Amino acid sequence: MEVQMLRDTIRQSVREVLREEREERLSLFLALIPIVSDKDIHKIEAKFPTPSKYAPEEFTDMTDWIKS
């Protein structure tokens, strides 16, 4: 009985540590994303149109590269 209780306590503690680590990593990731103004977004959209506006031959099929 005590062994199972100890295992459950350890398991729960490890889960909490992993959850906290994940939350900290996400916070760091979000802190590193720069703030982009609406003006900047419009400039980006003007310079790089949506994929539907590109010709199909401008795309490279990377399926085989990803699978290997």
ABEGO torsion letter per residue (X at the ends): XAAAAAAAAAAAAAAAAAAAAAAAAAAAAAAABBBBBAAAAAAAAAABBBAAABBAAABBBAAAAAAX
